[in-house]
Amino acid sequence: MPPLNTLPEPISADPPHAAYRALLTQSWLDLTFIHWAADPDDVLPLLPPGTRPDALHGTTYVGLVAFRMHRVGWFGLPGVPYLGSFPETNVRLYSVDDQGRRGVVFRSLDASRLIPVAIARTAFRLPYLWSKMQVRRERDTVTYTSRRRWPGPSGAHSRIAVRVAGPVEEPSELEHFLTARWGLHNAFFGRSMYLPNSHPRWPLHHAELLECDESLVAAAGLPAPAAEPVSVLYSPGVPVRFGRPPRTSAGIPTP
């Protein structure tokens, strides 16, 4: 892989940048993070221009993250209770750009509300997909189900169940690397865009993976996982603010 122009910013459990004026507000609730190790050279062709895989000790990761999106709001306005609240499951990769900013790249974002899916696809060129979804909790077990409706591939699905255990008192370097991501990279009309976010430090919990029957990773253009995940975590959630792209961002200002 070609070298970066600058070193990546330090891995930080707290936002590394100043607070930006809010473009979007939302909460992410009842999250389960599942991660598999990946070779950076295999991931590189799937990333936007101006970015490369973000690796920890030579390894990058593929993430499958299921959660409840809650009350998405625009420009500081109160979040929308119905259209702005829905289950979501995303497949994501880990990226760093030529300015050293770490982020994520979404290969797919399945969500259960058609109107937000259409807006995100049109306005932000994000790969949102409309799916039939449910999040159910019974005592210490959380189950997420998803089956894709539009635009496809039709039938791409996931069924994830985890048993939530005690809190992670001192997150490891890897756990910070996988969860403390302070922006997203996305191709926008052929150019790269960086959208920063900020939120409180993650309250993480250990989690036991009871079931993971999914085809979303392969549908996102990645090899289907052939090994057990290297990390499974749960979080009750955080409130989130997305800022406008910085003026220095290579891209066009616009989750």
C-alpha positions, -999 to 999 in steps of 0.1 A, spaced: 0 0 0 13 36 -7 25 55 24 3 81 41 12 118 37 8 122 75 7 98 104 -27 87 116 -41 106 145 -37 88 179 -64 63 189 -86 82 214 -115 71 235 -127 108 233 -133 130 202 -99 143 190 -114 174 173 -132 204 184 -170 203 185 -185 212 151 -219 229 146 -243 200 145 -255 189 111 -272 158 125 -281 146 160 -292 111 169 -288 84 195 -274 49 189 -289 24 214 -286 -13 221 -255 -18 200 -237 -51 193 -203 -49 176 -190 -80 159 -155 -79 142 -134 -102 121 -97 -97 112 -89 -88 76 -59 -82 54 -55 -45 45 -46 -54 9 -80 -71 5 -99 -41 18 -80 -14 0 -100 -16 -33 -132 -11 -15 -123 23 1 -130 58 -13 -102 78 -31 -78 95 -7 -82 68 20 -65 35 29 -72 8 54 -67 18 90 -47 -11 106 -37 -20 141 -4 -38 142 -8 -47 106 -44 -60 107 -76 -42 98 -111 -54 105 -146 -59 91 -173 -49 114 -210 -60 116 -228 -35 139 -265 -39 148 -284 -13 169 -314 10 173 -312 44 157 -332 68 179 -347 103 170 -326 115 141 -327 153 141 -314 180 117 -295 213 124 -301 211 162 -339 205 158 -355 179 180 -352 144 167 -381 129 148 -399 102 169 -411 78 142 -392 84 109 -361 91 129 -362 59 150 -356 25 135 -334 -6 137 -302 -6 117 -274 -30 108 -242 -19 90 -212 -35 75 -182 -13 79 -145 -10 73 -118 11 90 -101 39 71 -76 67 75 -71 96 50 -41 116 38 -47 141 67 -44 113 92 -81 113 102 -93 79 113 -129 69 103 -152 42 90 -164 34 55 -198 19 53 -202 -9 27 -239 -13 36 -264 2 60 -297 -18 64 -325 2 79 -362 -4 84 -376 31 73 -379 36 36 -380 75 36 -347 79 56 -331 52 34 -341 72 2 -329 105 17 -295 91 28 -290 74 -6 -299 106 -25 -284 134 -4 -253 117 10 -247 89 -14 -245 65 15 -253 28 8 -285 26 28 -309 -3 20 -345 -8 31 -350 -40 51 -375 -57 74 -359 -55 108 -365 -61 145 -346 -57 178 -358 -77 207 -345 -79 243 -353 -105 268 -335 -101 301 -298 -103 292 -302 -115 256 -306 -91 226 -317 -104 192 -315 -85 159 -331 -97 127 -329 -82 92 -340 -92 57 -333 -69 28 -362 -55 7 -347 -29 -16 -326 -23 -36 -309 -57 -31 -295 -82 -33 -329 -93 -22 -329 -117 7 -296 -106 22 -302 -112 59 -288 -114 94 -299 -129 127 -277 -120 156 -282 -129 192 -259 -120 221 -259 -124 259 -248 -92 276 -223 -96 304 -205 -72 327 -190 -39 318 -155 -36 302 -137 -18 330 -105 -10 310 -110 -13 272 -81 -27 254 -62 -10 225 -82 -31 201 -115 -23 217 -108 14 215 -96 10 179 -129 -7 168 -154 15 186 -139 50 191 -142 62 155 -147 99 151 -158 103 115 -169 86 83 -153 86 49 -175 84 18 -173 90 -19 -195 119 -30 -198 124 -68 -164 109 -73 -147 129 -45 -139 120 -9 -159 134 19 -151 133 57 -180 138 81 -169 142 118 -189 130 148 -186 133 185 -202 115 215 -195 106 251 -170 78 258 -186 44 250 -200 24 279 -189 -11 267 -199 -45 279 -186 -80 273 -210 -101 252 -213 -137 243 -223 -144 207 -251 -169 208 -261 -168 171 -247 -151 140 -265 -162 108 -258 -135 82 -251 -129 45 -247 -91 48 -209 -92 48 -207 -112 15 -235 -90 0 -213 -60 8 -185 -73 -15 -164 -89 11 -155 -125 17 -179 -143 40 -163 -147 74 -145 -180 76 -135 -178 112 -149 -169 146 -150 -131 153 -121 -117 172 -143 -93 192 -179 -92 203 -190 -62 224 -223 -46 235 -231 -10 245 -264 5 258 -256 34 236 -247 71 233 -261 104 220 -243 115 188 -236 147 169 -224 148 133 -207 180 123 -203 196 89 -173 185 69 -143 206 78 -132 232 53 -100 213 48 -119 182 38 -113 169 3 -149 168 -8 -181 186 -11 -198 199 21 -230 182 27 -251 97 101 
